[in-house]
Amino acid sequence: MAELSGTDVAGYVSEAPGLSAYVLRDGTVYRTYVTTARGLEPAMAFYGLLDRTPRGRHEEDDPDFWLRRHDEYGKT
């Protein structure tokens, strides 16, 4: 995936998404929740849609990566 994204592995993993929740109590900020990677799926509505399609997420080790950006359709 790093190569497909145009970077190296270190750059790819350093840009991973994350979700944190904070609370302010008595002038102190506390981080109450943090998640990354697969823990973010509930916040990504498109995964629920992909799960209901004939090919699903199609996450097998397949070199033919089928999910493309709008300007990549028609390319193989």
C-alpha positions in Angstrom: 0.0 0.0 0.0 2.9 2.4 0.7 4.1 2.0 -2.9 0.6 2.5 -4.3 0.4 5.7 -2.2 3.6 7.0 -3.6 5.7 6.8 -0.4 7.8 4.5 1.6 6.6 2.3 4.5 7.8 4.7 7.2 5.9 7.6 5.5 2.8 5.5 5.0 2.5 4.4 8.6 3.3 7.8 10.0 0.3 9.3 8.2 -2.2 6.8 9.6 -5.6 8.2 10.6 -6.7 8.3 14.2 -9.6 9.4 16.4 -9.3 10.9 19.9 -11.9 12.2 22.3 -11.1 14.7 25.1 -12.9 16.1 28.1 -12.1 19.2 30.1 -12.5 18.8 33.8 -11.5 21.3 36.4 -9.1 23.1 34.0 -7.3 19.8 32.9 -7.8 18.2 29.5 -8.0 14.4 29.6 -7.8 12.2 26.5 -10.7 9.7 27.2 -10.6 7.6 24.1 -8.2 6.9 21.2 -8.3 4.5 18.3 -6.5 4.0 15.0 -6.7 1.7 11.9 -9.5 -0.9 12.1 -11.0 0.8 15.2 -12.0 3.7 12.9 -14.4 1.6 10.8 -17.6 2.7 12.6 -16.7 6.3 11.7 -16.3 5.4 8.0 -19.8 4.9 6.5 -18.4 3.6 3.2 -17.2 0.4 4.8 -20.8 -0.5 5.7 -21.8 0.1 2.1 -18.9 -2.0 0.7 -19.8 -4.8 3.1 -23.2 -5.0 1.3 -21.8 -5.2 -2.3 -21.2 -8.4 -4.2 -17.4 -8.2 -3.8 -17.5 -6.7 -0.3 -14.3 -4.9 0.7 -12.3 -7.2 -1.5 -9.3 -7.2 0.9 -7.7 -10.4 -0.2 -4.1 -10.4 -1.4 -5.1 -9.5 -4.9 -2.7 -7.4 -7.0 -5.6 -6.1 -9.0 -6.7 -3.4 -6.6 -10.3 -2.6 -7.7 -11.0 0.6 -5.7 -9.8 3.6 -7.7 -10.1 7.4 -7.5 -12.4 9.0 -10.0 -9.5 10.0 -12.3 -8.1 6.5 -12.5 -11.1 4.7 -14.0 -10.4 3.1 -17.4 -6.7 2.4 -16.4 -5.6 -1.1 -15.7 
